[in-house]
Amino acid sequence: MIDEHLANRDLRASFAVAEVPSSARVVVVGGGIVGASVAYHLTQLDVGDVVVVERGHLTNGTTWHAAGLVAQVRGTHALTELSKINADLYERLSAETGVETGFRRVGALTVARTEARMQELLYAISLARDAGIPAEVLEPADVKRHWPPAATDDVVGGTLFPTDGTVNPGDAALALATGAHAGGATFVEGVGVTGFRLRRPDGGRVPSIEAVVTDQGVVECEHAVVAAGLWTSEVARLAGVSIPLFPAEHVWVMTKEASGAEERLPILRDLDGYLYVRHYRGRYVIGAFEPRGKPRAPADVDDGGFVEFGPDWDHFAPVLTAARQRLPELESLEFEHYLRAPESFTPDSNFHLGEVPEVRGLYVAAGFNSQGIIYAPGAGAALAEWIVEGRPTRDLAEVDVARSGRWQNNRAWLGERTREMLGRLYTMHWPGLQPATARGVRRTPLSDRLGAAGAVFGEAAGWERANWFATDASTRDYGFSFDRPNWFGPVAEECRATREGVALFDLSTYSKFLVEGSGAPTGLQRLVTSDLDVPPGRVAYTLACNERGGIEMDPTVTRLDECRFLVAAPTLAQRRTEMLLRAGLPSDVVVTDVTSGFSVLLVTGPQARETLSAVTDTDLSNDAFPFLAAREVDAGWARAWMLRVSYAGELGWELWVPTEFGADLHDKVMDAGAEAGIRHAGFFAFDALRLERGFRSWGHDMGPLDDPFACGLGFAVDAGKESDFVGREALEGMRIAPRPRRLVAIRVTEPGSTLWHGESVLVDGARCGYVTSGAFGPTLEASVGLAWIERDEPVSQEWLQGSTIQVEIRGRAFAAEASLRPFYDPDGARLRG
């Protein structure tokens, strides 16, 4: 019988040394399961010169009090790729290291109390099948058979992942550390990090890590990893780096011995009750991910290790009530242990992984939102590979630390947001779900106008953005659904106005940078794939690639004059784009973040020219103002830059004006377009329109592992460009290479379906890919999206047309068609009209 251990305070690393080495190739800060995993996987890649420093004892931060749940399927394909190795690793570590991890493959069973929850669970079944992980759909009677003590009268159905399991958290971390030690890693306990020493290269902008400073000496290093759990944010501040995460109380309780608590019982999750139940030594352990958590300021958490706050039964009462509904035996059971201890949570419920943008060689692996046991093996492997290869080897866009703005590390804001994020793991993950806490922190100059016009706001990078405009009281708030949420009607009208008349979008949240100086032309030419040696007044859609040809960003670059350029990137990529520019441009180039300095109004649609002609005397004809032209003009009472571009796929102009002029210009445009029936339009319509047209979105449809030609963006790689640019050699080799993996446009031809994200794609019955972005396209009267398709042979238009395409949407396969070209206006004639 496997001996199970929870809340184990007695673990000691007999191999830990007393003195800190003076140097190492890699220093890992933090001796929990994540830090141990990073060290272990580095040694597996033959990097033995690793030092792990821990302020207290190994595992004494948050690992020791984890509940030990091991799940292989997560919410997306990329995250499932990270998590799916965990069970196999925990299972084999015992034999490899001699440390028993306590891993048991008991399986994991999740129940649904509602049809909507069952729909969400069916999506997880598709993810499992795509990843090759066993999964079963259960009827209520099946739930009772697998979990006899559970009440199932209110259960709609469930799912079972039979190869999931439980593990002893501390023992698993010790096994990883033991394996790392066997590979050459050195562990030092009782060492506090007090700072970092950075090196600035000659003429460079971005410093590199040089050493980790501790209270027992300096460790020189090439790379440093901060995996310090809930203290990661505070440690990173010592290097001038922002890592937004915040502690909160996390709770599980243990009963006394129970007659129904059999060792064979799978983990039971009742997400609608915000709880899980696992067996432990003839007892039940009930854990909570309650919808309103209790944050704890870092200063209020003792850093001595093995922290517990004591019972709070009043706070736990709603979850306990739900647990007793699911498990009636709890009504008569007493409790043996109430564990309330700190964990760390992030503002978007995804953890932080990767190299920080501001310091080369400094990495982070933290903020696992009580899922460190689940993700530690995959996150450790991914980060070790990144360090060794010098680049990410897996799709990490969702968890890339660069996604978070520096402003998000405000402790007061984080404390408020964390109240919600603890329960976000178990809440309904509706399409379009918005955070309810810590809202209103960033607002555009048009917010009041848009609100008065009926805007229903959502959040992106802290910005309040209009997602759609309510036409009546029934669409004034979010009415969620996987099929037809309440915003479908208003969004369809906004799309129709854009396609047939004229619409105004507030794009002020775009990330915006002014790049200027004598070295700007050559510096940008070196950084991007398009030829920017064009006359002032031209806009280029371009790519910033890495040396392997992967897409690091896809900005638009507007040449304002000989040595001044305007760079625009997605809202969520502000921090990432800034550091790409600062790291990639020479020191004589000035990069200024002007995101807050400009309002951006997109006026687009067949009647955009007539509307805008009433607010400017500039000739807007095709001859005078062609597609991708930029002009500085008088617009209303403001001086504005007008850019002839439209991500909505219609004739249109972006109007860039200093922030203080934005509201007045908005009013004048709306007055000018009244006769044409101008409408406000929001980002849900914007997304549907761009997907009808097949426009890609960085971080959703593509990223650093994807090359432009596979993405259908080969036109942005200028083969005739005279000057060299990053990734050119790799890209030239890709230009003529066969493409067994491609990003394609997809349209569901069978009624009754809605695409959102992550749906599986089947080709001739085989699982060949998944949807990266999806929406209902009102113009095409069908669900549309983009999807990655992969096979052994090249993916061609002829093969796609000759194959049977289906999309699996929450357990049901719908007929679809796929194409290398967009389904709407494939030649872009309307943009140039």
C-alpha positions in Angstrom: 0.0 0.0 0.0 1.3 3.5 -0.9 1.8 5.7 2.1 0.1 9.0 1.7 1.4 12.3 3.2 -0.3 15.7 3.3 0.8 18.8 5.1 4.2 17.1 5.7 6.5 19.3 7.8 9.2 16.7 8.4 10.9 16.6 5.0 14.6 17.3 5.0 17.1 17.3 2.1 20.0 15.4 3.5 22.1 16.5 0.5 21.7 20.2 1.2 25.0 22.0 1.8 25.8 24.8 4.3 27.8 27.2 2.0 26.6 29.0 -1.0 28.9 28.4 -4.1 30.5 31.4 -5.6 29.3 30.7 -9.1 26.9 28.5 -11.2 25.6 28.4 -14.7 22.0 28.7 -13.3 20.8 29.8 -9.9 17.2 28.8 -9.0 15.6 30.9 -6.2 13.1 28.8 -4.4 13.1 25.2 -3.2 9.4 24.3 -3.7 8.2 21.8 -6.3 8.6 24.3 -9.2 12.1 25.2 -8.3 13.0 21.5 -7.8 11.4 20.7 -11.2 13.4 23.4 -13.0 16.6 22.1 -11.4 15.7 18.5 -12.2 15.0 19.1 -15.9 18.1 21.2 -16.3 20.2 18.2 -15.1 18.2 16.0 -17.4 19.5 18.2 -20.2 23.1 17.8 -18.9 23.2 21.1 -17.1 24.6 20.1 -13.8 26.0 23.4 -12.7 22.8 24.5 -10.9 22.5 26.0 -7.5 19.1 26.1 -5.7 18.8 28.6 -2.9 15.9 28.3 -0.4 15.2 30.8 2.4 13.9 28.1 4.7 13.7 24.4 4.1 12.7 22.7 0.8 8.9 22.7 0.3 8.1 24.9 3.3 6.5 27.7 1.3 3.4 26.5 -0.4 4.2 23.1 -1.7 3.9 21.4 1.7 0.2 22.2 2.1 -1.0 21.3 -1.4 -3.7 18.7 -1.7 -1.7 16.7 -4.2 -4.2 16.6 -7.1 -2.7 15.5 -10.4 -4.8 16.5 -13.5 -3.5 16.1 -17.0 -6.1 18.1 -19.0 -6.3 21.9 -18.6 -8.4 24.6 -20.3 -6.5 24.9 -23.6 -4.3 22.8 -25.9 -1.2 24.6 -25.0 -1.7 24.2 -21.3 -2.6 20.6 -21.7 0.7 20.0 -23.5 2.4 21.4 -20.4 0.4 19.5 -17.8 0.0 16.1 -19.5 3.5 14.8 -18.5 2.9 15.2 -14.8 1.4 11.8 -14.0 4.0 9.8 -15.8 6.8 11.7 -14.2 5.5 11.4 -10.7 5.0 7.7 -11.3 8.5 7.0 -12.4 10.3 9.3 -10.0 10.1 6.8 -7.1 12.1 4.1 -8.9 14.5 6.7 -10.4 15.3 8.5 -7.1 14.4 6.1 -4.3 12.0 8.7 -2.9 8.4 7.5 -2.8 6.1 10.2 -4.3 2.9 8.5 -3.2 1.5 8.8 -6.7 -1.8 6.8 -7.2 -3.7 6.6 -10.5 -7.1 6.7 -9.0 -8.6 8.9 -11.7 -10.5 12.1 -11.5 -14.3 12.4 -11.8 -16.0 15.8 -12.4 -19.8 16.2 -12.0 -22.1 18.8 -13.6 -25.1 20.1 -11.9 -26.3 22.0 -15.0 -26.5 21.4 -18.7 -24.2 24.4 -19.3 -21.6 22.9 -17.0 -21.9 19.6 -18.9 -21.2 21.5 -22.1 -18.0 22.9 -20.6 -16.9 19.4 -19.5 -17.5 18.0 -23.0 -14.9 20.5 -24.3 -12.4 19.0 -21.9 -13.1 15.6 -23.3 -12.1 16.9 -26.8 -8.9 18.3 -25.4 -8.1 15.0 -23.8 -8.7 13.1 -27.0 -6.5 15.5 -29.0 -3.7 14.9 -26.4 -4.2 11.1 -26.3 -5.3 11.1 -22.7 -8.0 8.6 -21.8 -11.4 10.2 -21.0 -15.0 9.1 -20.5 -18.3 10.8 -20.6 -20.5 9.7 -17.7 -24.3 9.4 -17.1 -25.6 10.1 -13.5 -25.7 6.3 -12.9 -22.0 6.0 -13.9 -21.1 8.7 -11.4 -22.8 6.8 -8.6 -21.0 3.6 -9.7 -17.6 5.2 -9.5 -18.4 7.2 -6.4 -21.0 5.3 -4.3 -21.0 7.7 -1.3 -22.0 10.7 -3.6 -25.6 11.9 -4.0 -26.3 12.1 -7.7 -30.0 13.1 -7.8 -29.1 16.6 -9.1 -26.3 15.5 -11.4 -26.7 16.0 -15.1 -23.6 14.0 -16.0 -19.9 13.9 -15.6 -16.5 13.1 -17.0 -13.8 10.7 -15.9 -10.1 10.9 -16.6 -9.0 7.5 -15.4 -5.2 8.1 -15.5 -5.3 11.2 -13.3 -4.3 10.7 -9.7 -3.0 12.0 -6.4 0.5 12.5 -5.1 2.3 13.4 -1.9 3.3 17.0 -2.6 6.3 17.4 -0.4 7.6 13.9 -1.3 7.2 14.6 -5.0 9.2 17.8 -4.6 11.9 16.0 -2.6 12.1 13.3 -5.3 12.6 16.0 -8.0 15.3 17.6 -5.8 16.9 14.3 -5.2 17.0 13.6 -9.0 18.5 17.1 -9.6 21.1 16.5 -6.9 22.1 13.2 -8.5 22.5 15.1 -11.8 24.9 17.6 -10.2 22.7 20.4 -8.8 23.6 21.9 -5.4 20.9 22.8 -2.8 21.5 25.3 -0.1 18.9 26.0 2.6 18.5 28.9 5.0 19.7 31.5 2.3 17.8 34.7 1.6 18.1 36.6 -1.7 18.8 40.3 -1.1 19.4 41.5 -4.6 20.7 40.9 -8.1 23.7 42.2 -9.9 23.1 43.2 -13.5 25.5 43.9 -16.4 24.8 46.4 -19.2 26.5 45.5 -22.5 28.4 48.1 -24.4 25.9 50.2 -26.4 23.0 47.9 -25.3 19.8 48.9 -23.7 18.7 45.7 -21.9 20.9 44.5 -19.0 21.8 40.9 -18.4 21.9 38.9 -15.1 25.4 38.7 -13.7 24.9 37.4 -10.2 22.4 36.6 -7.4 23.2 38.4 -4.2 22.3 36.5 -1.0 22.7 37.2 2.7 25.5 34.6 2.6 27.4 35.7 -0.4 27.2 36.5 -4.1 26.6 33.7 -6.7 27.8 34.7 -10.2 25.7 33.1 -12.9 24.6 33.2 -16.5 20.9 32.6 -15.7 18.7 33.0 -12.7 15.2 31.6 -12.1 12.8 33.1 -9.6 10.5 30.3 -8.4 9.8 31.7 -5.0 6.1 31.0 -4.8 4.1 33.8 -3.3 7.2 35.8 -2.6 8.3 35.8 -6.2 6.9 39.3 -6.8 8.9 40.7 -3.9 12.1 39.0 -5.0 11.7 40.2 -8.6 11.3 43.8 -7.4 15.0 43.5 -6.3 15.9 43.3 -10.0 13.5 46.1 -10.9 11.1 43.6 -12.5 7.3 43.6 -12.2 5.7 40.2 -11.6 2.0 40.6 -10.7 0.8 38.0 -8.2 -0.7 38.2 -4.8 -1.2 35.8 -1.9 -4.6 34.5 -0.8 -5.8 32.0 1.8 -6.4 28.5 0.4 -8.4 26.0 2.3 -8.9 22.3 2.7 -10.3 20.3 5.6 -9.9 16.7 6.6 -12.5 14.5 8.2 -12.0 11.8 10.7 -12.2 8.3 9.4 -15.2 7.7 7.2 -16.9 4.4 6.2 -17.3 5.5 2.6 -13.8 6.8 2.1 -12.3 4.0 0.1 -8.8 4.1 -1.4 -10.1 3.3 -4.9 -12.2 6.5 -5.1 -11.2 8.9 -7.8 -10.8 12.6 -7.1 -14.3 14.1 -7.1 -14.7 17.6 -8.4 -18.0 19.5 -8.0 -17.2 22.7 -9.8 -20.7 24.2 -9.3 -20.2 23.7 -5.5 -16.6 25.2 -5.8 -15.1 22.1 -4.2 -13.2 18.9 -4.6 -13.0 15.7 -2.5 -10.1 13.2 -2.3 -9.5 10.1 -0.3 -6.7 10.2 2.3 -6.0 7.4 4.7 -9.6 6.4 5.1 -10.7 10.0 5.4 -12.1 12.7 3.1 -10.2 15.8 2.2 -12.5 18.6 1.0 -10.9 21.6 -0.7 -12.4 24.9 -1.7 -12.0 27.3 -4.6 -14.7 29.6 -3.3 -16.0 32.5 -5.5 -14.9 35.2 -3.1 -11.4 34.6 -1.7 -9.5 36.2 1.1 -6.3 37.9 -0.1 -3.4 38.4 2.3 -0.8 41.1 1.8 2.7 39.7 1.4 3.8 41.6 4.4 1.2 39.8 6.5 2.6 36.3 5.6 5.3 35.1 7.8 8.3 34.2 5.7 9.6 31.5 8.2 7.8 28.7 6.4 5.0 26.2 7.1 2.5 29.0 7.6 -1.0 28.3 8.7 -3.7 30.9 9.7 -6.0 28.7 11.7 -9.7 27.8 11.1 -12.3 30.1 9.6 -15.4 28.0 9.6 -17.7 31.0 8.8 -15.9 31.6 5.5 -15.8 27.9 4.7 -19.5 27.4 5.5 -21.0 27.9 1.9 -18.6 25.3 0.5 -19.2 22.9 3.3 -23.0 23.2 2.7 -22.4 22.3 -1.0 -20.1 19.4 0.0 -22.7 18.0 2.3 -25.2 18.1 -0.5 -22.9 16.1 -2.6 -21.6 13.8 0.1 -24.4 13.3 2.8 -22.0 11.3 5.0 -20.4 14.6 5.9 -23.4 15.5 8.0 -22.3 13.1 10.7 -18.6 13.3 10.4 -16.3 15.4 12.5 -13.2 17.2 11.2 -9.7 16.4 12.1 -7.8 19.2 10.4 -8.6 22.6 9.0 -5.8 23.8 6.8 -5.8 27.5 5.9 -2.5 28.6 4.3 -1.2 31.1 1.7 -1.0 30.5 -2.0 -0.3 32.9 -4.9 -2.7 34.0 -7.6 -2.4 36.1 -10.7 -4.7 38.7 -12.2 -5.8 36.4 -15.1 -5.6 33.0 -13.4 -2.7 31.9 -15.7 0.8 31.5 -14.2 3.9 33.4 -15.1 6.7 31.5 -17.0 9.6 32.6 -19.1 12.3 35.2 -19.4 11.4 38.7 -18.1 11.6 41.3 -20.9 13.6 43.8 -18.8 16.6 41.6 -17.9 18.2 39.0 -20.1 18.9 35.7 -18.4 16.4 36.3 -15.6 13.4 33.9 -15.7 10.3 33.4 -13.6 8.2 30.4 -12.8 5.5 31.3 -10.3 1.9 32.3 -9.6 0.4 28.8 -10.2 -3.0 29.6 -8.7 -3.0 26.4 -6.5 -2.0 24.3 -9.5 1.7 24.0 -8.8 1.5 20.2 -8.4 -0.2 19.9 -11.7 2.1 22.2 -13.7 5.5 21.8 -12.0 6.7 19.0 -14.2 5.8 20.6 -17.5 6.7 24.2 -16.5 10.1 22.9 -15.2 10.7 21.1 -18.4 9.7 24.0 -20.6 11.8 26.5 -18.7 14.8 24.2 -18.7 14.5 23.8 -22.4 14.2 27.6 -22.9 17.4 28.2 -20.9 19.4 25.5 -22.8 18.1 26.3 -26.3 18.0 30.1 -25.7 14.4 30.2 -26.9 11.0 28.8 -25.9 10.4 25.4 -27.4 6.7 25.2 -26.6 3.7 27.4 -27.0 3.8 29.6 -23.9 1.9 32.7 -25.1 -0.9 32.2 -22.5 1.6 32.1 -19.6 4.4 34.3 -20.9 5.4 36.7 -18.2 5.6 39.5 -20.7 1.8 39.5 -21.1 1.4 41.4 -17.9 1.8 45.2 -17.7 4.1 46.7 -15.1 1.2 48.7 -13.7 -0.5 45.4 -12.6 2.0 45.0 -9.8 0.1 47.6 -7.8 -0.5 45.8 -4.5 -3.9 47.5 -3.8 -5.2 46.6 -7.2 -3.9 43.0 -7.0 -5.4 42.5 -3.6 -8.9 43.4 -4.9 -8.5 41.3 -8.1 -7.3 38.3 -6.1 -10.7 38.1 -4.2 -12.1 36.8 -7.5 -9.2 34.9 -9.0 -9.1 32.2 -6.4 -12.5 30.9 -7.4 -12.0 31.5 -11.1 -10.5 28.0 -11.5 -13.9 26.4 -10.7 -16.3 29.1 -12.1 -18.2 28.6 -15.3 -15.7 29.5 -18.1 -18.2 31.2 -20.3 -17.2 32.7 -23.7 -16.7 36.4 -23.1 -16.5 36.0 -19.3 -15.2 39.2 -17.7 -13.6 39.9 -14.3 -15.9 41.6 -11.9 -13.3 43.0 -9.5 -10.7 45.8 -9.7 -12.4 47.3 -12.8 -12.1 50.8 -14.3 -8.4 51.3 -13.7 -7.7 52.3 -17.4 -10.2 54.2 -19.5 -10.0 55.8 -22.9 -11.0 59.4 -23.5 -14.2 58.2 -25.2 -15.4 56.0 -22.3 -18.1 58.5 -21.2 -19.4 58.9 -24.8 -19.4 55.2 -25.4 -21.2 54.5 -22.1 -23.9 57.0 -23.0 -24.3 55.3 -26.3 -25.0 51.9 -24.6 -21.6 50.4 -24.4 -21.3 47.2 -22.5 -17.7 47.2 -21.4 -15.1 44.4 -21.0 -11.6 44.4 -19.8 -8.3 44.0 -21.7 -5.0 44.7 -20.0 -6.9 46.8 -17.5 -8.5 48.9 -20.2 -12.3 49.3 -20.2 -13.3 48.5 -23.8 -16.7 48.5 -25.4 -17.5 44.9 -26.3 -20.9 45.8 -27.8 -23.6 48.4 -27.7 -26.9 47.5 -26.1 -30.0 48.1 -28.2 -32.4 47.5 -25.3 -32.3 46.6 -21.6 -32.0 42.9 -22.3 -28.6 43.4 -23.9 -27.3 45.9 -21.3 -25.4 43.2 -19.4 -23.8 39.9 -20.1 -26.1 37.0 -20.8 -23.8 34.1 -21.2 -24.3 31.0 -23.4 -22.1 28.6 -25.4 -24.6 28.8 -28.3 -26.2 32.3 -28.6 -25.3 34.8 -25.9 -27.5 37.9 -25.6 -25.0 40.1 -27.5 -25.4 38.2 -30.8 -28.2 40.5 -32.0 -26.4 43.8 -31.3 -23.1 42.5 -32.6 -24.7 41.3 -35.8 -26.1 44.8 -36.3 -22.7 46.4 -35.7 -21.2 44.0 -38.3 -23.9 44.8 -40.8 -23.3 48.6 -40.3 -19.6 48.0 -40.9 -20.2 46.0 -44.1 -23.0 48.1 -45.5 -22.6 51.6 -44.1 -20.2 53.0 -41.6 -19.1 52.3 -38.0 -16.8 53.8 -35.5 -14.5 51.7 -33.3 -12.5 53.1 -30.4 -9.0 51.6 -30.8 -7.4 53.9 -28.3 -6.1 50.9 -26.3 -3.7 49.8 -29.0 -0.1 49.7 -27.8 1.7 52.6 -29.5 5.4 53.6 -29.7 7.2 56.5 -31.2 10.6 55.4 -32.6 12.9 58.2 -33.6 16.5 59.2 -34.1 19.1 58.9 -36.8 19.5 55.2 -36.3 15.7 54.5 -36.5 15.5 53.7 -40.2 18.4 51.1 -40.2 17.4 49.8 -36.8 13.8 49.1 -37.7 14.9 47.6 -41.1 17.1 45.2 -39.1 14.2 44.3 -36.7 11.3 43.7 -39.1 10.6 41.6 -42.3 9.0 44.3 -44.5 10.9 46.9 -46.4 10.5 50.2 -44.5 12.7 52.1 -47.0 9.6 53.9 -48.3 8.7 57.6 -48.5 7.2 59.2 -45.4 3.5 58.7 -45.2 3.3 55.0 -45.7 2.0 52.2 -43.4 3.5 48.8 -43.4 2.0 45.7 -41.8 5.1 43.7 -40.8 6.6 41.0 -38.6 9.3 41.0 -36.0 10.8 37.5 -36.1 13.4 35.6 -34.1 16.5 34.0 -35.6 14.5 30.8 -36.2 11.9 32.6 -38.2 9.2 32.5 -35.5 6.8 35.5 -35.1 7.6 37.6 -32.1 5.1 40.3 -33.0 3.1 41.6 -36.0 3.0 45.4 -35.7 2.1 48.1 -38.2 4.9 50.6 -38.7 4.1 54.0 -40.1 6.9 56.2 -41.4 6.1 59.7 -40.3 9.3 61.3 -41.7 12.8 60.3 -42.5 13.8 59.4 -38.9 10.5 59.1 -37.1 8.2 56.0 -37.1 4.9 55.1 -35.3 4.7 51.5 -34.2 1.3 50.0 -33.3 0.7 46.5 -31.7 -2.1 44.6 -30.0 -3.5 46.0 -26.7 -2.2 43.0 -24.7 1.3 43.2 -26.1 2.3 46.6 -24.7 5.1 45.4 -22.4 6.3 42.8 -24.9 6.5 45.2 -27.8 8.3 47.8 -25.9 11.0 45.4 -24.9 11.3 44.0 -28.4 11.9 47.6 -29.6 14.3 48.5 -26.8 16.3 45.3 -27.1 16.3 45.2 -30.9 17.2 48.8 -31.7 20.5 50.6 -31.4 21.2 52.8 -28.4 21.0 56.0 -30.5 17.3 55.4 -31.2 14.7 56.8 -28.8 11.7 54.6 -28.1 8.8 56.4 -26.4 5.7 54.6 -25.2 2.8 56.9 -26.4 0.0 54.4 -25.7 -1.7 56.9 -23.4 -0.9 59.9 -25.6 -3.2 59.1 -28.5 -6.8 58.4 -29.1 -7.4 56.2 -32.1 -10.8 56.2 -33.9 -11.4 53.7 -36.7 -14.0 54.9 -39.1 -14.7 52.0 -41.5 -17.3 50.8 -44.0 -18.4 51.6 -47.6 -19.5 55.1 -46.5 -16.4 55.9 -44.5 -15.1 58.2 -47.2 -18.3 60.3 -47.3 -18.4 60.5 -43.5 -14.8 61.6 -43.1 -14.9 64.0 -46.0 -17.3 66.1 -43.8 -14.6 66.5 -41.0 -11.5 67.1 -43.1 -10.8 69.0 -46.3 -8.1 66.4 -47.2 -8.7 64.6 -50.5 -9.7 61.0 -49.5 -10.0 59.6 -53.0 -8.0 56.5 -53.9 -5.6 58.5 -56.1 -4.8 61.0 -53.4 -5.1 58.7 -50.4 -4.5 55.1 -51.4 -4.6 52.0 -49.2 -1.7 52.0 -46.6 -1.1 55.7 -46.9 -0.7 58.0 -43.9 -1.3 61.8 -43.8 -1.2 64.4 -41.1 -4.4 66.4 -41.6 -6.8 68.8 -39.9 -9.7 66.6 -38.7 -12.5 68.5 -37.0 -10.7 70.9 -34.7 -7.7 68.7 -34.2 -4.5 67.9 -36.0 -4.5 64.2 -36.7 -2.7 61.4 -38.4 -5.0 59.5 -40.7 -3.9 56.0 -41.6 -5.7 54.2 -44.5 -6.0 50.8 -42.8 -8.9 48.7 -41.4 -8.6 45.4 -39.4 -12.3 45.0 -40.0 -11.6 44.4 -43.7 -13.5 47.3 -45.1 -12.6 50.8 -46.5 -11.5 52.7 -43.5 -9.2 55.1 -41.8 -7.7 55.2 -38.3 -7.6 58.7 -36.9 -4.8 59.3 -34.4 -5.1 62.4 -32.3 -3.6 63.6 -29.0 -5.7 62.2 -26.2 -7.3 65.5 -25.2 -8.8 66.0 -28.7 -10.3 62.5 -28.8 -13.8 63.2 -27.4 -14.4 66.3 -29.6 -13.3 64.5 -32.7 -15.6 61.6 -31.8 -18.5 63.9 -31.6 -17.8 65.6 -34.9 -17.4 62.2 -36.7 -20.7 60.9 -35.3 -22.5 64.1 -36.4 -20.9 63.9 -39.8 -22.0 60.2 -40.2 -25.6 60.7 -38.9 -27.1 60.8 -42.4 -25.3 57.6 -43.3 -26.5 55.9 -40.1 -23.1 55.6 -38.5 -23.1 53.2 -35.5 -20.8 52.7 -32.7 -19.3 49.2 -32.8 -17.4 47.1 -30.2 -14.7 44.6 -30.0 -17.0 41.5 -30.3 -18.0 42.8 -33.7 -14.4 43.7 -34.5 -13.3 40.1 -33.8 -16.1 38.6 -35.9 -15.2 41.0 -38.8 -11.5 40.2 -38.7 -12.2 36.4 -38.6 -14.6 36.7 -41.6 -11.7 38.3 -43.4 -9.2 35.8 -42.0 -7.0 38.4 -40.3 -4.6 36.8 -37.8 -4.1 37.9 -34.1 -0.8 37.5 -32.4 -1.0 35.4 -29.2 -4.1 33.7 -30.3 -3.5 32.4 -33.8 0.3 32.6 -34.0 3.4 33.1 -31.8 7.2 32.7 -31.6 7.0 29.0 -32.7 5.1 29.8 -35.9 6.7 30.8 -39.1 5.0 33.4 -41.4 4.5 31.1 -44.4 2.7 28.5 -42.3 0.5 31.3 -40.9 -0.3 32.6 -44.4 1.7 35.8 -43.8 4.5 35.2 -46.3 3.6 38.4 -48.1 5.0 40.3 -45.1 8.5 38.8 -45.6 10.0 40.9 -48.3 12.3 38.7 -50.4 13.6 41.7 -52.3 14.6 43.7 -49.3 18.2 44.8 -49.6 19.1 45.1 -46.0 19.4 42.1 -43.7 16.9 41.4 -40.9 16.5 39.1 -38.0 15.6 35.6 -39.1 16.1 36.2 -42.8 18.3 33.1 -43.4 15.8 30.9 -41.6 12.8 32.5 -43.4 14.4 32.1 -46.9 14.7 28.4 -46.2 11.1 28.2 -45.1 9.8 30.0 -48.2 10.1 27.0 -50.5 9.8 24.3 -47.8 6.7 21.9 -47.8 4.1 22.8 -45.2 2.6 19.9 -43.3 1.2 22.4 -40.7 -0.8 25.4 -41.7 -3.1 28.0 -40.3 -6.4 27.9 -42.3 -9.7 29.7 -42.4 -12.6 27.5 -41.2 -16.3 27.8 -41.6 -18.9 25.6 -40.0 -21.5 24.7 -42.7 -24.0 23.0 -40.4 -26.4 25.1 -38.5 -26.7 25.2 -34.7 -23.0 25.7 -33.9 -20.8 28.5 -32.5 -17.0 28.5 -32.5 -15.1 30.2 -29.7 -11.7 28.8 -29.2 -9.9 25.4 -28.9 -12.5 23.3 -30.7 -11.0 20.1 -32.3 -10.8 19.8 -36.1 -11.3 16.4 -37.7 -10.2 15.7 -41.2 -11.6 12.5 -42.7 -12.3 11.4 -39.2 -8.8 11.9 -37.9 -8.0 14.5 -35.2 -5.7 17.0 -37.1 -5.9 20.3 -35.4 -7.8 22.9 -33.4 -9.5 26.3 -33.7 -7.3 29.2 -32.5 -10.0 31.9 -32.8 -13.7 31.7 -33.5 -16.8 33.7 -33.7 -20.2 33.8 -35.3 -19.8 35.7 -38.6 -23.0 37.5 -39.3 -22.0 38.4 -42.9 -21.4 34.8 -43.7 -24.2 33.6 -41.6 -22.0 30.9 -40.1 -19.4 30.3 -37.4 -16.0 31.2 -38.7 -12.5 31.0 -37.4 -8.9 30.2 -37.9 -7.4 26.7 -37.1 -4.1 25.0 -37.2 -4.1 21.8 -39.3 -1.3 19.3 -39.3 -0.7 16.1 -41.2 2.2 14.0 -42.6 2.0 15.4 -46.1 1.8 19.1 -47.1 -1.5 20.9 -46.3 -2.8 22.2 -49.7 -6.0 23.9 -50.9 -6.7 20.8 -53.1 -6.4 18.5 -50.1 -8.6 20.6 -47.9 -11.3 20.8 -50.6 -11.1 17.0 -51.2 -11.4 16.1 -47.5 -14.3 15.8 -45.1 -13.8 18.5 -42.5 -15.6 18.6 -39.2 -15.3 20.6 -36.0 -16.0 19.0 -32.7 -18.0 21.4 -30.7 -18.7 20.3 -27.1 -18.9 16.6 -28.0 -20.6 16.9 -31.3 -19.0 16.9 -34.8 -20.3 19.6 -37.1 -19.7 19.7 -40.9 -17.3 22.4 -41.9 -15.0 23.6 -44.7 -11.5 24.8 -44.6 -9.5 27.1 -46.9 -6.1 28.7 -47.2 -7.9 31.9 -48.3 -10.4 33.9 -46.4 -14.1 33.2 -47.0 -14.9 36.9 -47.1 -13.4 39.2 -49.7 -10.3 37.0 -50.2 -8.5 39.5 -52.5 -9.0 42.4 -50.2 -10.9 44.5 -52.8 -13.1 46.2 -50.3 -10.1 47.5 -48.3 -8.8 49.2 -51.5 -12.2 50.5 -52.6 
